[in-house]
């Protein structure tokens, strides 16, 4: 996460990807249905053998389209939770890390410079407690940054997944639109559909392989629960999971 960035900078590409996914799916399904309608309208001109050939290729296209639709349905279910992850990640920085880090200097800097002349057992005890407070502040800053980064890795993998899925959907819709345009006559329909079937298989498979790689990054990030448990369970600077006694009421 770069300094000065906000959740909006990552939320907008995510939402834009979903806008592209929705419009792309609508276009892809519409173009596919248009090709099917032409086949039904012209089946008496094509003859049984040609109709069988076109239907066989359309089944291949439908299989590729269904594979993408399965990924789209799953992604749509997680759109809002991922946006919340992005927001929470930045809140750990803006609402926890930043204000708490401001206390690091305050805990050890005397309000009155005459305190520098203070000596004796009371002064030593005060300095020791002030040091513990600063250590607690600094530790809290580190924990906030760690948790923010952990959440952000999970969210970013989901953003990358949505962007890649949008590319697949857009490309698939483009191939279908091209095929529908080329299949404008009864004679061109079989060849346009055959070309479409040959191209979408490789397109979708390559895209799904990329999604699998991105999905593994998500699994790896989520799987690092031990790291987050280690951070949350480390009380070396926060005894008993509480703030040092000097600042507790």
C-alpha positions in Angstrom: 0.0 0.0 0.0 1.6 3.3 -1.1 1.6 6.4 1.1 -1.2 8.8 0.3 -3.4 6.2 -1.4 -7.1 5.8 -0.4 -9.7 3.0 -0.6 -11.3 4.9 -3.5 -8.3 4.4 -5.7 -8.7 0.7 -5.4 -12.4 0.5 -5.0 -13.1 2.4 -8.3 -11.1 -0.1 -10.5 -12.9 -2.9 -8.7 -16.4 -1.4 -9.4 -15.4 -0.5 -12.9 -14.4 -4.1 -13.6 -17.8 -5.3 -12.4 -19.6 -2.7 -14.6 -17.6 -4.2 -17.5 -18.4 -7.7 -16.4 -22.2 -7.0 -16.3 -22.3 -5.2 -19.6 -20.0 -7.8 -21.3 -22.1 -10.7 -20.1 -25.3 -9.0 -21.3 -23.7 -8.5 -24.7 -22.2 -12.0 -24.9 -25.5 -13.7 -24.1 -27.4 -11.4 -26.5 -25.0 -12.2 -29.4 -25.1 -15.9 -28.6 -28.9 -15.9 -28.6 -28.9 -14.0 -31.9 -26.8 -16.7 -33.5 -29.1 -19.4 -32.2 -32.2 -17.6 -33.5 -30.6 -17.4 -37.0 -29.9 -21.1 -36.9 -33.5 -21.8 -36.0 -34.7 -19.5 -38.8 -32.5 -21.0 -41.4 -32.4 -24.7 -40.4 -34.7 -25.6 -43.4 -32.2 -24.0 -45.8 -29.1 -25.5 -44.1 -30.2 -29.1 -44.1 -29.8 -31.7 -41.3 -26.0 -32.2 -41.6 -25.2 -28.5 -41.5 -27.6 -27.9 -38.7 -25.9 -30.7 -36.7 -22.5 -29.1 -37.4 -23.5 -25.7 -36.3 -25.2 -27.0 -33.2 -22.1 -29.0 -32.2 -20.0 -25.9 -32.5 -22.5 -23.8 -30.6 -22.4 -26.4 -27.8 -18.7 -25.7 -27.5 -19.3 -22.0 -27.4 -22.1 -22.5 -24.8 -19.7 -24.5 -22.6 -17.1 -21.8 -22.7 -19.8 -19.2 -21.9 -21.2 -21.2 -19.0 -17.7 -21.6 -17.5 -17.2 -17.9 -17.5 -20.8 -17.3 -16.1 -20.0 -19.6 -13.2 -17.0 -17.4 -12.3 -19.1 -14.3 -12.8 -21.9 -15.4 -10.5 -19.3 -16.2 -7.8 -17.6 -12.9 -8.2 -20.8 -10.9 -8.0 -21.7 -12.6 -4.7 -18.4 -11.2 -3.2 -18.4 -7.7 -4.6 -19.6 -5.9 -1.5 -17.5 -8.0 1.0 -14.4 -7.2 -0.9 -15.2 -3.5 -1.0 -15.6 -3.7 2.8 -12.2 -5.4 3.1 -10.6 -2.5 1.1 -12.3 0.1 3.3 -11.4 -1.7 6.6 -7.7 -2.0 5.4 -7.4 1.7 5.0 -9.3 2.4 8.2 -6.6 0.5 10.1 -4.1 3.0 8.7 -6.2 6.2 8.8 -8.1 5.6 12.1 -5.6 3.5 14.1 -2.0 3.7 12.8 -1.9 7.4 12.0 -3.4 8.8 15.2 -1.7 6.3 17.5 1.7 7.0 15.9 1.3 10.7 16.9 1.5 9.5 20.5 4.9 8.0 20.1 6.6 11.4 20.5 4.2 12.7 23.1 4.7 9.9 25.5 8.4 10.7 26.1 8.5 14.5 25.4 8.0 16.5 28.7 5.2 19.1 28.5 7.3 21.3 30.8 11.1 21.4 30.1 11.7 21.8 33.9 10.9 18.1 34.2 14.3 17.5 32.7 15.7 18.6 36.1 13.6 16.1 38.0 15.7 13.4 39.6 15.4 10.6 42.1 13.4 7.4 42.5 10.1 9.1 41.4 11.8 10.4 38.2 13.2 7.0 37.4 9.9 5.3 37.9 8.2 7.9 35.7 10.8 7.5 32.9 10.5 3.7 33.0 6.7 3.9 32.7 7.0 6.5 29.9 9.3 4.1 28.1 6.8 1.3 28.4 4.0 3.6 27.1 6.2 4.5 24.0 6.9 0.8 23.4 3.2 0.0 23.6 2.4 2.9 21.1 5.1 1.8 18.7 4.0 -1.9 18.9 0.4 -0.9 18.3 1.5 1.1 15.2 3.3 -2.0 13.9 0.3 -4.2 14.6 -2.1 -1.8 12.8 0.2 -1.7 9.8 0.5 -5.5 9.7 -3.2 -6.1 9.9 -3.9 -3.4 7.3 -1.4 -5.0 4.9 -2.8 -8.5 5.5 -6.3 -7.3 4.7 -5.1 -5.4 1.7 -3.4 -8.4 0.2 -6.6 -10.3 0.4 -8.6 -7.4 -1.1 -6.0 -6.8 -3.8 -6.1 -10.4 -5.0 -9.9 -10.0 -5.3 -9.5 -6.8 -7.3 -7.0 -8.4 -9.6 -9.4 -11.3 -10.0 -12.2 -9.0 -11.0 -10.1 -7.0 -13.5 -8.9 -10.3 -15.2 -12.5 -11.6 -15.3 -13.6 -8.4 -16.9 -11.0 -8.9 -19.6 -12.2 -12.4 -20.3 -15.8 -11.4 -20.5 -15.0 -8.4 -22.7 -12.9 -10.5 -25.1 -15.6 -13.2 -25.2 -18.3 -10.7 -25.9 -16.2 -9.3 -28.7 -15.7 -12.7 -30.3 -19.4 -13.4 -30.2 -20.3 -10.0 -31.6 -17.8 -10.6 -34.5 -19.3 -14.1 -35.2 -22.8 -12.7 -35.1 -21.8 -10.0 -37.6 -20.0 -12.5 -39.9 -23.0 -14.9 -39.7 -25.3 -12.5 -41.5 -26.2 -14.9 -44.3 -27.2 -18.6 -44.3 -24.1 -19.6 -46.1 -21.7 -17.7 -43.8 -23.3 -19.0 -40.6 -21.6 -22.5 -40.4 -18.1 -21.0 -41.0 -18.6 -18.1 -38.6 -19.7 -20.4 -35.8 -16.9 -22.9 -36.5 -14.3 -20.1 -36.2 -16.0 -18.9 -33.0 -15.9 -22.3 -31.4 -12.2 -22.7 -32.3 -11.2 -19.4 -30.8 -13.3 -19.2 -27.6 -12.0 -22.4 -26.1 -8.4 -21.2 -26.0 -9.4 -17.7 -25.0 -11.5 -18.9 -22.0 -9.0 -21.6 -20.9 -6.1 -19.1 -20.9 -8.2 -16.7 -18.9 -9.3 -19.3 -16.4 -5.7 -20.4 -15.9 -4.8 -16.8 -15.0 -7.7 -16.6 -12.6 -6.5 -19.8 -11.0 -3.1 -18.2 -10.4 -4.7 -15.1 -8.9 -7.0 -17.2 -6.8 -4.0 -19.0 -5.3 -2.6 -15.7 -4.2 -5.9 -15.1 -2.4 -5.8 -18.5 -0.8 -2.2 -17.9 0.3 -3.1 -14.6 1.9 -6.1 -16.0 3.7 -4.0 -19.0 4.8 -1.5 -16.8 6.6 -3.9 -16.8 9.6 -1.0 -17.9 11.8 0.8 -14.6 11.1 -2.2 -12.5 12.1 -2.7 -14.7 15.2 0.9 -14.2 16.1 0.6 -10.5 15.9 -2.7 -10.4 17.9 -1.4 -12.8 20.5 1.9 -11.0 21.1 1.6 -9.3 24.5 5.3 -8.5 25.0 4.7 -4.7 24.9 1.0 -4.9 26.0 1.0 -7.0 29.1 -2.1 -9.1 29.4 -3.3 -7.7 26.2 -3.9 -4.3 28.0 -2.2 -0.9 27.8 0.7 -0.3 30.3 -0.6 0.6 33.7 0.6 4.2 33.7 -2.2 5.2 31.3 -5.0 3.0 32.5 -7.8 4.5 34.6 
